[in-house]
């Protein structure tokens, strides 16, 4: 049964549009941050660092792709995504240094809002 579930998951992932894939990975990062926030209450900082590192990788890729010369987005949107990426990356580092539930919640909210926008649900 597990083999069939894994095969289905691989097939469904390959059927995602780029926007759906970006949305899914942002939501995955948000879920990891939420889980890490709960673990932080018990002193588990390792899980938080792993979630923040994953979020950093996601945003590095998103910002790099969005701001590339080959991307057909308007310059203003590219700049906005680039600026948001820098903001998120700085906040990830700040949260690693001095973690609070408020900082984690802000990162989760950004990921969820951008994912909703990518899905065509702008708020």
Biopython code that builds the backbone (N, CA, C, O; Angstrom):
import numpy as np
from Bio.PDB.StructureBuilder import StructureBuilder

atoms = [
    (1, "UNK", "N", (0.822, -1.194, 0.000)),
    (1, "UNK", "CA", (0.000, 0.000, 0.000)),
    (1, "UNK", "C", (0.866, 1.259, 0.000)),
    (1, "UNK", "O", (0.534, 2.236, -0.671)),
    (2, "UNK", "N", (1.966, 1.246, 0.740)),
    (2, "UNK", "CA", (2.838, 2.406, 0.787)),
    (2, "UNK", "C", (3.429, 2.694, -0.582)),
    (2, "UNK", "O", (3.556, 3.856, -0.967)),
    (3, "UNK", "N", (3.793, 1.654, -1.325)),
    (3, "UNK", "CA", (4.351, 1.845, -2.660)),
    (3, "UNK", "C", (3.355, 2.569, -3.558)),
    (3, "UNK", "O", (3.737, 3.481, -4.292)),
    (4, "UNK", "N", (2.099, 2.180, -3.510)),
    (4, "UNK", "CA", (1.068, 2.812, -4.330)),
    (4, "UNK", "C", (0.884, 4.274, -3.934)),
    (4, "UNK", "O", (0.725, 5.136, -4.797)),
    (5, "UNK", "N", (0.905, 4.552, -2.646)),
    (5, "UNK", "CA", (0.756, 5.926, -2.182)),
    (5, "UNK", "C", (1.931, 6.779, -2.645)),
    (5, "UNK", "O", (1.743, 7.923, -3.058)),
    (6, "UNK", "N", (3.137, 6.231, -2.578)),
    (6, "UNK", "CA", (4.312, 6.973, -3.037)),
    (6, "UNK", "C", (4.257, 7.223, -4.541)),
    (6, "UNK", "O", (4.614, 8.305, -5.006)),
    (7, "UNK", "N", (3.817, 6.240, -5.289)),
    (7, "UNK", "CA", (3.698, 6.398, -6.743)),
    (7, "UNK", "C", (2.676, 7.479, -7.075)),
    (7, "UNK", "O", (2.904, 8.308, -7.956)),
    (8, "UNK", "N", (1.561, 7.466, -6.375)),
    (8, "UNK", "CA", (0.536, 8.489, -6.602)),
    (8, "UNK", "C", (1.081, 9.875, -6.263)),
    (8, "UNK", "O", (0.840, 10.836, -6.994)),
    (9, "UNK", "N", (1.813, 9.977, -5.157)),
    (9, "UNK", "CA", (2.364, 11.269, -4.752)),
    (9, "UNK", "C", (3.335, 11.790, -5.808)),
    (9, "UNK", "O", (3.320, 12.979, -6.126)),
    (10, "UNK", "N", (4.181, 10.910, -6.358)),
    (10, "UNK", "CA", (5.119, 11.343, -7.405)),
    (10, "UNK", "C", (4.366, 11.803, -8.635)),
    (10, "UNK", "O", (4.724, 12.819, -9.233)),
    (11, "UNK", "N", (3.341, 11.083, -9.022)),
    (11, "UNK", "CA", (2.560, 11.439, -10.205)),
    (11, "UNK", "C", (1.834, 12.756, -9.998)),
    (11, "UNK", "O", (1.828, 13.603, -10.892)),
    (12, "UNK", "N", (1.223, 12.943, -8.841)),
    (12, "UNK", "CA", (0.475, 14.172, -8.597)),
    (12, "UNK", "C", (1.403, 15.370, -8.529)),
    (12, "UNK", "O", (1.027, 16.468, -8.940)),
    (13, "UNK", "N", (2.622, 15.172, -8.010)),
    (13, "UNK", "CA", (3.584, 16.274, -7.966)),
    (13, "UNK", "C", (3.991, 16.693, -9.363)),
    (13, "UNK", "O", (4.136, 17.884, -9.636)),
    (14, "UNK", "N", (4.175, 15.739, -10.242)),
    (14, "UNK", "CA", (4.617, 16.077, -11.590)),
    (14, "UNK", "C", (3.507, 16.756, -12.382)),
    (14, "UNK", "O", (3.780, 17.393, -13.400)),
    (15, "UNK", "N", (2.268, 16.632, -11.934)),
    (15, "UNK", "CA", (1.143, 17.244, -12.636)),
    (15, "UNK", "C", (0.885, 18.681, -12.175)),
    (15, "UNK", "O", (-0.005, 19.344, -12.708)),
    (16, "UNK", "N", (1.638, 19.166, -11.208)),
    (16, "UNK", "CA", (1.433, 20.517, -10.707)),
    (16, "UNK", "C", (2.002, 21.540, -11.683)),
    (16, "UNK", "O", (3.042, 21.322, -12.304)),
    (17, "UNK", "N", (1.297, 22.659, -11.803)),
    (17, "UNK", "CA", (1.844, 23.776, -12.577)),
    (17, "UNK", "C", (2.961, 24.407, -11.744)),
    (17, "UNK", "O", (3.044, 24.157, -10.541)),
    (18, "UNK", "N", (3.817, 25.215, -12.359)),
    (18, "UNK", "CA", (4.868, 25.873, -11.574)),
    (18, "UNK", "C", (4.315, 26.709, -10.416)),
    (18, "UNK", "O", (4.884, 26.712, -9.324)),
    (19, "UNK", "N", (3.216, 27.410, -10.652)),
    (19, "UNK", "CA", (2.619, 28.216, -9.572)),
    (19, "UNK", "C", (2.100, 27.331, -8.446)),
    (19, "UNK", "O", (2.260, 27.659, -7.270)),
    (20, "UNK", "N", (1.475, 26.204, -8.808)),
    (20, "UNK", "CA", (0.976, 25.270, -7.785)),
    (20, "UNK", "C", (2.143, 24.670, -7.001)),
    (20, "UNK", "O", (2.046, 24.487, -5.788)),
    (21, "UNK", "N", (3.230, 24.368, -7.681)),
    (21, "UNK", "CA", (4.404, 23.806, -7.011)),
    (21, "UNK", "C", (5.014, 24.830, -6.053)),
    (21, "UNK", "O", (5.388, 24.490, -4.931)),
    (22, "UNK", "N", (5.114, 26.086, -6.499)),
    (22, "UNK", "CA", (5.634, 27.140, -5.623)),
    (22, "UNK", "C", (4.740, 27.312, -4.399)),
    (22, "UNK", "O", (5.224, 27.441, -3.275)),
    (23, "UNK", "N", (3.436, 27.312, -4.634)),
    (23, "UNK", "CA", (2.488, 27.434, -3.534)),
    (23, "UNK", "C", (2.643, 26.276, -2.555)),
    (23, "UNK", "O", (2.660, 26.478, -1.341)),
    (24, "UNK", "N", (2.755, 25.073, -3.085)),
    (24, "UNK", "CA", (2.875, 23.882, -2.229)),
    (24, "UNK", "C", (4.135, 23.933, -1.373)),
    (24, "UNK", "O", (4.099, 23.579, -0.195)),
    (25, "UNK", "N", (5.233, 24.366, -1.949)),
    (25, "UNK", "CA", (6.476, 24.394, -1.178)),
    (25, "UNK", "C", (6.435, 25.512, -0.129)),
    (25, "UNK", "O", (7.000, 25.354, 0.953)),
    (26, "UNK", "N", (5.785, 26.623, -0.426)),
    (26, "UNK", "CA", (5.616, 27.670, 0.584)),
    (26, "UNK", "C", (4.750, 27.179, 1.745)),
    (26, "UNK", "O", (5.039, 27.460, 2.908)),
    (27, "UNK", "N", (3.693, 26.446, 1.420)),
    (27, "UNK", "CA", (2.832, 25.901, 2.470)),
    (27, "UNK", "C", (3.565, 24.852, 3.300)),
    (27, "UNK", "O", (3.367, 24.759, 4.511)),
    (28, "UNK", "N", (4.412, 24.064, 2.641)),
    (28, "UNK", "CA", (5.211, 23.072, 3.370)),
    (28, "UNK", "C", (6.160, 23.774, 4.339)),
    (28, "UNK", "O", (6.311, 23.346, 5.483)),
    (29, "UNK", "N", (6.793, 24.842, 3.884)),
    (29, "UNK", "CA", (7.691, 25.600, 4.757)),
    (29, "UNK", "C", (6.919, 26.208, 5.928)),
    (29, "UNK", "O", (7.399, 26.210, 7.062)),
    (30, "UNK", "N", (5.724, 26.720, 5.648)),
    (30, "UNK", "CA", (4.892, 27.287, 6.716)),
    (30, "UNK", "C", (4.549, 26.213, 7.748)),
    (30, "UNK", "O", (4.619, 26.464, 8.952)),
    (31, "UNK", "N", (4.183, 25.030, 7.285)),
    (31, "UNK", "CA", (3.836, 23.941, 8.210)),
    (31, "UNK", "C", (5.032, 23.544, 9.062)),
    (31, "UNK", "O", (4.887, 23.276, 10.254)),
    (32, "UNK", "N", (6.214, 23.506, 8.454)),
    (32, "UNK", "CA", (7.412, 23.184, 9.226)),
    (32, "UNK", "C", (7.676, 24.245, 10.292)),
    (32, "UNK", "O", (8.065, 23.923, 11.415)),
    (33, "UNK", "N", (7.466, 25.489, 9.938)),
    (33, "UNK", "CA", (7.655, 26.572, 10.911)),
    (33, "UNK", "C", (6.654, 26.479, 12.052)),
    (33, "UNK", "O", (7.003, 26.711, 13.210)),
    (34, "UNK", "N", (5.419, 26.143, 11.729)),
    (34, "UNK", "CA", (4.395, 25.979, 12.773)),
    (34, "UNK", "C", (4.793, 24.848, 13.723)),
    (34, "UNK", "O", (4.728, 24.998, 14.943)),
    (35, "UNK", "N", (5.200, 23.731, 13.157)),
    (35, "UNK", "CA", (5.643, 22.609, 13.994)),
    (35, "UNK", "C", (6.842, 22.978, 14.849)),
    (35, "UNK", "O", (6.924, 22.590, 16.014)),
    (36, "UNK", "N", (7.767, 23.727, 14.271)),
    (36, "UNK", "CA", (8.954, 24.147, 15.007)),
    (36, "UNK", "C", (8.593, 25.121, 16.120)),
    (36, "UNK", "O", (9.216, 25.118, 17.182)),
    (37, "UNK", "N", (7.598, 25.945, 15.878)),
    (37, "UNK", "CA", (7.148, 26.884, 16.902)),
    (37, "UNK", "C", (6.615, 26.132, 18.115)),
    (37, "UNK", "O", (6.888, 26.508, 19.255)),
    (38, "UNK", "N", (5.858, 25.072, 17.868)),
    (38, "UNK", "CA", (5.343, 24.256, 18.975)),
    (38, "UNK", "C", (6.486, 23.552, 19.698)),
    (38, "UNK", "O", (6.473, 23.441, 20.924)),
    (39, "UNK", "N", (7.472, 23.078, 18.943)),
    (39, "UNK", "CA", (8.616, 22.388, 19.547)),
    (39, "UNK", "C", (9.489, 23.354, 20.335)),
    (39, "UNK", "O", (10.113, 22.972, 21.325)),
    (40, "UNK", "N", (9.531, 24.606, 19.892)),
    (40, "UNK", "CA", (10.345, 25.609, 20.570)),
    (40, "UNK", "C", (9.889, 25.803, 22.015)),
    (40, "UNK", "O", (10.704, 26.070, 22.898)),
    (41, "UNK", "N", (8.593, 25.669, 22.250)),
    (41, "UNK", "CA", (8.051, 25.818, 23.604)),
    (41, "UNK", "C", (8.675, 24.815, 24.569)),
    (41, "UNK", "O", (8.774, 25.073, 25.769)),
    (42, "UNK", "N", (9.096, 23.663, 24.032)),
    (42, "UNK", "CA", (9.733, 22.656, 24.884)),
    (42, "UNK", "C", (11.265, 22.737, 24.798)),
    (42, "UNK", "O", (11.965, 21.861, 25.306)),
    (43, "UNK", "N", (11.773, 23.783, 24.161)),
    (43, "UNK", "CA", (13.216, 23.982, 24.102)),
    (43, "UNK", "C", (13.901, 23.332, 22.908)),
    (43, "UNK", "O", (15.130, 23.289, 22.863)),
    (44, "UNK", "N", (13.146, 22.827, 21.944)),
    (44, "UNK", "CA", (13.717, 22.158, 20.765)),
    (44, "UNK", "C", (14.087, 23.196, 19.711)),
    (44, "UNK", "O", (13.282, 23.518, 18.837)),
    (45, "UNK", "N", (15.309, 23.716, 19.799)),
    (45, "UNK", "CA", (15.751, 24.725, 18.834)),
    (45, "UNK", "C", (16.262, 24.095, 17.543)),
    (45, "UNK", "O", (16.308, 24.759, 16.507)),
    (46, "UNK", "N", (16.644, 22.830, 17.593)),
    (46, "UNK", "CA", (17.139, 22.163, 16.381)),
    (46, "UNK", "C", (16.055, 22.138, 15.307)),
    (46, "UNK", "O", (16.320, 22.430, 14.141)),
    (47, "UNK", "N", (14.852, 21.793, 15.699)),
    (47, "UNK", "CA", (13.740, 21.738, 14.742)),
    (47, "UNK", "C", (13.463, 23.117, 14.138)),
    (47, "UNK", "O", (13.150, 23.228, 12.953)),
    (48, "UNK", "N", (13.580, 24.158, 14.952)),
    (48, "UNK", "CA", (13.374, 25.508, 14.456)),
    (48, "UNK", "C", (14.456, 25.875, 13.440)),
    (48, "UNK", "O", (14.151, 26.431, 12.385)),
    (49, "UNK", "N", (15.688, 25.575, 13.746)),
    (49, "UNK", "CA", (16.772, 25.889, 12.809)),
    (49, "UNK", "C", (16.592, 25.149, 11.488)),
    (49, "UNK", "O", (16.854, 25.709, 10.423)),
    (50, "UNK", "N", (16.149, 23.901, 11.548)),
    (50, "UNK", "CA", (15.899, 23.145, 10.320)),
    (50, "UNK", "C", (14.760, 23.772, 9.513)),
    (50, "UNK", "O", (14.860, 23.886, 8.291)),
    (51, "UNK", "N", (13.690, 24.175, 10.179)),
    (51, "UNK", "CA", (12.555, 24.788, 9.486)),
    (51, "UNK", "C", (12.950, 26.134, 8.891)),
    (51, "UNK", "O", (12.560, 26.454, 7.768)),
    (52, "UNK", "N", (13.712, 26.914, 9.627)),
    (52, "UNK", "CA", (14.151, 28.209, 9.119)),
    (52, "UNK", "C", (15.112, 28.037, 7.944)),
    (52, "UNK", "O", (15.057, 28.804, 6.982)),
    (53, "UNK", "N", (15.977, 27.055, 8.014)),
    (53, "UNK", "CA", (16.900, 26.782, 6.902)),
    (53, "UNK", "C", (16.135, 26.369, 5.654)),
    (53, "UNK", "O", (16.465, 26.798, 4.549)),
    (54, "UNK", "N", (15.116, 25.539, 5.828)),
    (54, "UNK", "CA", (14.289, 25.142, 4.682)),
    (54, "UNK", "C", (13.589, 26.368, 4.093)),
    (54, "UNK", "O", (13.549, 26.538, 2.875)),
    (55, "UNK", "N", (13.042, 27.215, 4.954)),
    (55, "UNK", "CA", (12.362, 28.426, 4.490)),
    (55, "UNK", "C", (13.345, 29.332, 3.736)),
    (55, "UNK", "O", (12.983, 29.937, 2.727)),
    (56, "UNK", "N", (14.565, 29.422, 4.218)),
    (56, "UNK", "CA", (15.578, 30.225, 3.528)),
    (56, "UNK", "C", (15.853, 29.664, 2.132)),
    (56, "UNK", "O", (15.945, 30.421, 1.166)),
    (57, "UNK", "N", (15.983, 28.355, 2.024)),
    (57, "UNK", "CA", (16.237, 27.742, 0.705)),
    (57, "UNK", "C", (15.070, 28.014, -0.236)),
    (57, "UNK", "O", (15.275, 28.344, -1.404)),
    (58, "UNK", "N", (13.851, 27.876, 0.269)),
    (58, "UNK", "CA", (12.662, 28.134, -0.548)),
    (58, "UNK", "C", (12.683, 29.567, -1.062)),
    (58, "UNK", "O", (12.503, 29.801, -2.257)),
    (59, "UNK", "N", (12.899, 30.519, -0.175)),
    (59, "UNK", "CA", (12.865, 31.923, -0.573)),
    (59, "UNK", "C", (14.051, 32.309, -1.444)),
    (59, "UNK", "O", (13.922, 33.179, -2.305)),
    (60, "UNK", "N", (15.190, 31.687, -1.239)),
    (60, "UNK", "CA", (16.336, 31.953, -2.116)),
    (60, "UNK", "C", (16.003, 31.529, -3.538)),
    (60, "UNK", "O", (16.276, 32.259, -4.491)),
    (61, "UNK", "N", (15.414, 30.350, -3.676)),
    (61, "UNK", "CA", (15.029, 29.870, -5.007)),
    (61, "UNK", "C", (13.930, 30.731, -5.626)),
    (61, "UNK", "O", (14.019, 31.102, -6.797)),
    (62, "UNK", "N", (12.902, 31.049, -4.852)),
    (62, "UNK", "CA", (11.803, 31.867, -5.379)),
    (62, "UNK", "C", (12.304, 33.238, -5.836)),
    (62, "UNK", "O", (11.979, 33.688, -6.935)),
    (63, "UNK", "N", (13.085, 33.889, -5.000)),
    (63, "UNK", "CA", (13.565, 35.231, -5.338)),
    (63, "UNK", "C", (14.529, 35.190, -6.516)),
    (63, "UNK", "O", (14.501, 36.076, -7.370)),
    (64, "UNK", "N", (15.371, 34.179, -6.569)),
    (64, "UNK", "CA", (16.325, 34.055, -7.675)),
    (64, "UNK", "C", (15.601, 33.845, -8.996)),
    (64, "UNK", "O", (15.920, 34.486, -9.997)),
    (65, "UNK", "N", (14.627, 32.944, -8.991)),
    (65, "UNK", "CA", (13.868, 32.686, -10.220)),
    (65, "UNK", "C", (13.029, 33.887, -10.628)),
    (65, "UNK", "O", (12.953, 34.220, -11.811)),
    (66, "UNK", "N", (12.410, 34.528, -9.672)),
    (66, "UNK", "CA", (11.519, 35.650, -9.975)),
    (66, "UNK", "C", (12.282, 36.853, -10.513)),
    (66, "UNK", "O", (11.749, 37.605, -11.329)),
    (67, "UNK", "N", (13.509, 37.043, -10.073)),
    (67, "UNK", "CA", (14.265, 38.232, -10.466)),
    (67, "UNK", "C", (15.240, 37.982, -11.611)),
    (67, "UNK", "O", (15.975, 38.886, -12.008)),
    (68, "UNK", "N", (15.250, 36.772, -12.140)),
    (68, "UNK", "CA", (16.185, 36.477, -13.237)),
    (68, "UNK", "C", (15.814, 37.274, -14.487)),
    (68, "UNK", "O", (14.652, 37.622, -14.696)),
    (69, "UNK", "N", (16.806, 37.550, -15.299)),
    (69, "UNK", "CA", (16.581, 38.303, -16.539)),
    (69, "UNK", "C", (15.624, 37.581, -17.473)),
    (69, "UNK", "O", (14.909, 38.223, -18.242)),
    (70, "UNK", "N", (15.601, 36.253, -17.418)),
    (70, "UNK", "CA", (14.745, 35.460, -18.298)),
    (70, "UNK", "C", (13.281, 35.470, -17.877)),
    (70, "UNK", "O", (12.402, 35.127, -18.667)),
    (71, "UNK", "N", (13.018, 35.863, -16.633)),
    (71, "UNK", "CA", (11.645, 35.857, -16.147)),
    (71, "UNK", "C", (10.865, 36.986, -16.813)),
    (71, "UNK", "O", (11.315, 38.132, -16.805)),
    (72, "UNK", "N", (9.691, 36.677, -17.396)),
    (72, "UNK", "CA", (8.937, 37.696, -18.128)),
    (72, "UNK", "C", (8.098, 38.635, -17.254)),
    (72, "UNK", "O", (7.389, 39.489, -17.786)),
    (73, "UNK", "N", (8.163, 38.498, -15.943)),
    (73, "UNK", "CA", (7.381, 39.385, -15.062)),
    (73, "UNK", "C", (7.802, 40.840, -15.258)),
    (73, "UNK", "O", (8.946, 41.120, -15.615)),
    (74, "UNK", "N", (6.876, 41.757, -15.023)),
    (74, "UNK", "CA", (7.232, 43.186, -15.070)),
    (74, "UNK", "C", (8.304, 43.506, -14.020)),
    (74, "UNK", "O", (8.370, 42.869, -12.969)),
    (75, "UNK", "N", (9.131, 44.495, -14.323)),
    (75, "UNK", "CA", (10.244, 44.869, -13.451)),
    (75, "UNK", "C", (9.765, 45.187, -12.039)),
    (75, "UNK", "O", (10.421, 44.809, -11.069)),
    (76, "UNK", "N", (8.625, 45.879, -11.906)),
    (76, "UNK", "CA", (8.137, 46.253, -10.578)),
    (76, "UNK", "C", (7.811, 45.021, -9.730)),
    (76, "UNK", "O", (8.070, 44.999, -8.527)),
    (77, "UNK", "N", (7.248, 44.014, -10.361)),
    (77, "UNK", "CA", (6.915, 42.786, -9.626)),
    (77, "UNK", "C", (8.188, 42.039, -9.258)),
    (77, "UNK", "O", (8.311, 41.517, -8.151)),
    (78, "UNK", "N", (9.124, 41.991, -10.181)),
    (78, "UNK", "CA", (10.409, 41.349, -9.885)),
    (78, "UNK", "C", (11.079, 42.016, -8.683)),
    (78, "UNK", "O", (11.584, 41.337, -7.789)),
    (79, "UNK", "N", (11.078, 43.345, -8.672)),
    (79, "UNK", "CA", (11.685, 44.080, -7.567)),
    (79, "UNK", "C", (10.950, 43.809, -6.255)),
    (79, "UNK", "O", (11.575, 43.645, -5.207)),
    (80, "UNK", "N", (9.632, 43.764, -6.321)),
    (80, "UNK", "CA", (8.844, 43.484, -5.124)),
    (80, "UNK", "C", (9.132, 42.104, -4.553)),
    (80, "UNK", "O", (9.282, 41.947, -3.342)),
    (81, "UNK", "N", (9.210, 41.112, -5.418)),
    (81, "UNK", "CA", (9.511, 39.752, -4.957)),
    (81, "UNK", "C", (10.934, 39.687, -4.416)),
    (81, "UNK", "O", (11.190, 39.044, -3.397)),
    (82, "UNK", "N", (11.851, 40.352, -5.098)),
    (82, "UNK", "CA", (13.236, 40.389, -4.612)),
    (82, "UNK", "C", (13.329, 41.031, -3.241)),
    (82, "UNK", "O", (14.009, 40.518, -2.352)),
    (83, "UNK", "N", (12.643, 42.161, -3.069)),
    (83, "UNK", "CA", (12.646, 42.839, -1.770)),
    (83, "UNK", "C", (11.999, 41.985, -0.681)),
    (83, "UNK", "O", (12.489, 41.931, 0.447)),
    (84, "UNK", "N", (10.903, 41.322, -1.022)),
    (84, "UNK", "CA", (10.251, 40.447, -0.051)),
    (84, "UNK", "C", (11.173, 39.286, 0.314)),
    (84, "UNK", "O", (11.249, 38.890, 1.478)),
    (85, "UNK", "N", (11.866, 38.746, -0.674)),
    (85, "UNK", "CA", (12.825, 37.668, -0.409)),
    (85, "UNK", "C", (13.912, 38.096, 0.556)),
    (85, "UNK", "O", (14.248, 37.355, 1.480)),
    (86, "UNK", "N", (14.469, 39.288, 0.354)),
    (86, "UNK", "CA", (15.497, 39.812, 1.263)),
    (86, "UNK", "C", (14.925, 39.980, 2.663)),
    (86, "UNK", "O", (15.575, 39.629, 3.648)),
    (87, "UNK", "N", (13.713, 40.514, 2.756)),
    (87, "UNK", "CA", (13.050, 40.692, 4.048)),
    (87, "UNK", "C", (12.890, 39.347, 4.770)),
    (87, "UNK", "O", (13.198, 39.229, 5.957)),
    (88, "UNK", "N", (12.407, 38.342, 4.040)),
    (88, "UNK", "CA", (12.195, 37.019, 4.645)),
    (88, "UNK", "C", (13.526, 36.416, 5.088)),
    (88, "UNK", "O", (13.623, 35.877, 6.190)),
    (89, "UNK", "N", (14.546, 36.501, 4.246)),
    (89, "UNK", "CA", (15.850, 35.924, 4.606)),
    (89, "UNK", "C", (16.428, 36.605, 5.846)),
    (89, "UNK", "O", (16.978, 35.935, 6.721)),
    (90, "UNK", "N", (16.309, 37.916, 5.925)),
    (90, "UNK", "CA", (16.790, 38.632, 7.116)),
    (90, "UNK", "C", (16.018, 38.209, 8.359)),
    (90, "UNK", "O", (16.592, 38.037, 9.435)),
    (91, "UNK", "N", (14.716, 38.044, 8.198)),
    (91, "UNK", "CA", (13.904, 37.634, 9.343)),
    (91, "UNK", "C", (14.184, 36.202, 9.771)),
    (91, "UNK", "O", (14.089, 35.879, 10.955)),
    (92, "UNK", "N", (14.526, 35.346, 8.822)),
    (92, "UNK", "CA", (14.915, 33.978, 9.187)),
    (92, "UNK", "C", (16.167, 34.001, 10.062)),
    (92, "UNK", "O", (16.227, 33.321, 11.086)),
    (93, "UNK", "N", (17.160, 34.783, 9.655)),
    (93, "UNK", "CA", (18.398, 34.884, 10.442)),
    (93, "UNK", "C", (18.102, 35.488, 11.811)),
    (93, "UNK", "O", (18.588, 34.989, 12.827)),
    (94, "UNK", "N", (17.314, 36.553, 11.846)),
    (94, "UNK", "CA", (16.956, 37.189, 13.111)),
    (94, "UNK", "C", (16.228, 36.200, 14.025)),
    (94, "UNK", "O", (16.444, 36.194, 15.237)),
    (95, "UNK", "N", (15.375, 35.376, 13.447)),
    (95, "UNK", "CA", (14.622, 34.399, 14.244)),
    (95, "UNK", "C", (15.537, 33.294, 14.750)),
    (95, "UNK", "O", (15.323, 32.766, 15.842)),
    (96, "UNK", "N", (16.555, 32.936, 13.970)),
    (96, "UNK", "CA", (17.532, 31.946, 14.449)),
    (96, "UNK", "C", (18.300, 32.489, 15.652)),
    (96, "UNK", "O", (18.581, 31.760, 16.604)),
    (97, "UNK", "N", (18.633, 33.775, 15.595)),
    (97, "UNK", "CA", (19.417, 34.399, 16.663)),
    (97, "UNK", "C", (18.585, 34.593, 17.928)),
    (97, "UNK", "O", (19.033, 34.278, 19.031)),
    (98, "UNK", "N", (17.381, 35.108, 17.760)),
    (98, "UNK", "CA", (16.514, 35.411, 18.914)),
    (98, "UNK", "C", (15.086, 34.958, 18.587)),
    (98, "UNK", "O", (14.246, 35.776, 18.213)),
    (99, "UNK", "N", (14.815, 33.664, 18.728)),
    (99, "UNK", "CA", (13.498, 33.149, 18.340)),
    (99, "UNK", "C", (12.370, 33.605, 19.262)),
    (99, "UNK", "O", (12.489, 33.603, 20.487)),
    (100, "UNK", "N", (11.265, 33.998, 18.612)),
    (100, "UNK", "CA", (10.027, 34.280, 19.338)),
    (100, "UNK", "C", (8.876, 33.723, 18.502)),
    (100, "UNK", "O", (8.998, 33.553, 17.289)),
    (101, "UNK", "N", (7.783, 33.448, 19.158)),
    (101, "UNK", "CA", (6.628, 32.923, 18.432)),
    (101, "UNK", "C", (6.080, 33.972, 17.470)),
    (101, "UNK", "O", (5.527, 33.617, 16.430)),
    (102, "UNK", "N", (6.221, 35.249, 17.792)),
    (102, "UNK", "CA", (5.739, 36.325, 16.917)),
    (102, "UNK", "C", (6.524, 36.364, 15.609)),
    (102, "UNK", "O", (5.941, 36.542, 14.539)),
    (103, "UNK", "N", (7.830, 36.201, 15.687)),
    (103, "UNK", "CA", (8.668, 36.204, 14.480)),
    (103, "UNK", "C", (8.329, 35.018, 13.590)),
    (103, "UNK", "O", (8.244, 35.144, 12.368)),
    (104, "UNK", "N", (8.137, 33.878, 14.213)),
    (104, "UNK", "CA", (7.786, 32.675, 13.446)),
    (104, "UNK", "C", (6.422, 32.858, 12.794)),
    (104, "UNK", "O", (6.231, 32.509, 11.629)),
    (105, "UNK", "N", (5.475, 33.406, 13.550)),
    (105, "UNK", "CA", (4.130, 33.637, 13.015)),
    (105, "UNK", "C", (4.161, 34.588, 11.824)),
    (105, "UNK", "O", (3.398, 34.409, 10.874)),
    (106, "UNK", "N", (5.026, 35.589, 11.860)),
    (106, "UNK", "CA", (5.134, 36.527, 10.741)),
    (106, "UNK", "C", (5.627, 35.819, 9.487)),
    (106, "UNK", "O", (5.120, 36.069, 8.394)),
    (107, "UNK", "N", (6.608, 34.942, 9.635)),
    (107, "UNK", "CA", (7.118, 34.186, 8.487)),
    (107, "UNK", "C", (6.044, 33.248, 7.934)),
    (107, "UNK", "O", (5.895, 33.111, 6.720)),
    (108, "UNK", "N", (5.306, 32.609, 8.829)),
    (108, "UNK", "CA", (4.214, 31.722, 8.415)),
    (108, "UNK", "C", (3.166, 32.511, 7.640)),
    (108, "UNK", "O", (2.683, 32.057, 6.603)),
    (109, "UNK", "N", (2.819, 33.680, 8.138)),
    (109, "UNK", "CA", (1.803, 34.511, 7.481)),
    (109, "UNK", "C", (2.245, 34.926, 6.079)),
    (109, "UNK", "O", (1.445, 34.905, 5.144)),
    (110, "UNK", "N", (3.508, 35.302, 5.929)),
    (110, "UNK", "CA", (4.022, 35.682, 4.604)),
    (110, "UNK", "C", (3.918, 34.500, 3.655)),
    (110, "UNK", "O", (3.420, 34.643, 2.538)),
    (111, "UNK", "N", (4.378, 33.343, 4.083)),
    (111, "UNK", "CA", (4.322, 32.153, 3.222)),
    (111, "UNK", "C", (2.884, 31.835, 2.825)),
    (111, "UNK", "O", (2.601, 31.552, 1.660)),
    (112, "UNK", "N", (1.979, 31.883, 3.802)),
    (112, "UNK", "CA", (0.575, 31.557, 3.514)),
    (112, "UNK", "C", (-0.055, 32.561, 2.560)),
    (112, "UNK", "O", (-0.812, 32.175, 1.669)),
    (113, "UNK", "N", (0.243, 33.834, 2.734)),
    (113, "UNK", "CA", (-0.334, 34.864, 1.864)),
    (113, "UNK", "C", (0.184, 34.744, 0.427)),
    (113, "UNK", "O", (-0.586, 34.857, -0.527)),
    (114, "UNK", "N", (1.471, 34.518, 0.282)),
    (114, "UNK", "CA", (2.044, 34.379, -1.067)),
    (114, "UNK", "C", (1.518, 33.097, -1.710)),
    (114, "UNK", "O", (1.207, 33.087, -2.901)),
    (115, "UNK", "N", (1.416, 32.023, -0.938)),
    (115, "UNK", "CA", (0.868, 30.769, -1.480)),
    (115, "UNK", "C", (-0.574, 30.969, -1.935)),
    (115, "UNK", "O", (-0.964, 30.471, -2.991)),
    (116, "UNK", "N", (-1.362, 31.687, -1.156)),
    (116, "UNK", "CA", (-2.760, 31.961, -1.531)),
    (116, "UNK", "C", (-2.806, 32.757, -2.829)),
    (116, "UNK", "O", (-3.626, 32.473, -3.702)),
    (117, "UNK", "N", (-1.936, 33.748, -2.960)),
    (117, "UNK", "CA", (-1.882, 34.536, -4.178)),
    (117, "UNK", "C", (-1.508, 33.704, -5.391)),
    (117, "UNK", "O", (-2.056, 33.902, -6.476)),
    (118, "UNK", "N", (-0.582, 32.779, -5.217)),
    (118, "UNK", "CA", (-0.170, 31.902, -6.304)),
    (118, "UNK", "C", (-1.304, 30.974, -6.712)),
    (118, "UNK", "O", (-1.388, 30.556, -7.867)),
    (119, "UNK", "N", (-2.177, 30.653, -5.762)),
    (119, "UNK", "CA", (-3.328, 29.803, -6.049)),
    (119, "UNK", "C", (-4.507, 30.597, -6.593)),
    (119, "UNK", "O", (-5.544, 30.024, -6.926)),
    (120, "UNK", "N", (-4.352, 31.904, -6.685)),
    (120, "UNK", "CA", (-5.428, 32.746, -7.188)),
    (120, "UNK", "C", (-6.409, 33.181, -6.122)),
    (120, "UNK", "O", (-7.522, 33.601, -6.437)),
    (121, "UNK", "N", (-6.003, 33.085, -4.843)),
    (121, "UNK", "CA", (-6.854, 33.497, -3.719)),
    (121, "UNK", "C", (-6.159, 34.621, -2.970)),
    (121, "UNK", "O", (-5.609, 34.382, -1.895)),
    (122, "UNK", "N", (-6.165, 35.837, -3.499)),
    (122, "UNK", "CA", (-5.415, 36.938, -2.869)),
    (122, "UNK", "C", (-6.055, 37.448, -1.585)),
    (122, "UNK", "O", (-6.555, 38.571, -1.535)),
    (123, "UNK", "N", (-6.036, 36.627, -0.562)),
    (123, "UNK", "CA", (-6.500, 37.075, 0.748)),
    (123, "UNK", "C", (-7.906, 36.782, 0.928)),
    (123, "UNK", "O", (-8.472, 37.090, 1.977)),
]
sb = StructureBuilder()
sb.init_structure("model")
sb.init_model(0)
sb.init_chain("A")
sb.init_seg("    ")
for serial, (resi, resn, name, xyz) in enumerate(atoms, 1):
    if name == "N":
        sb.init_residue(resn, " ", resi, " ")
    sb.init_atom(name, np.array(xyz, "f"), 0.0, 1.0, " ", f" {name:<3s}", serial, name[0])
structure = sb.get_structure()
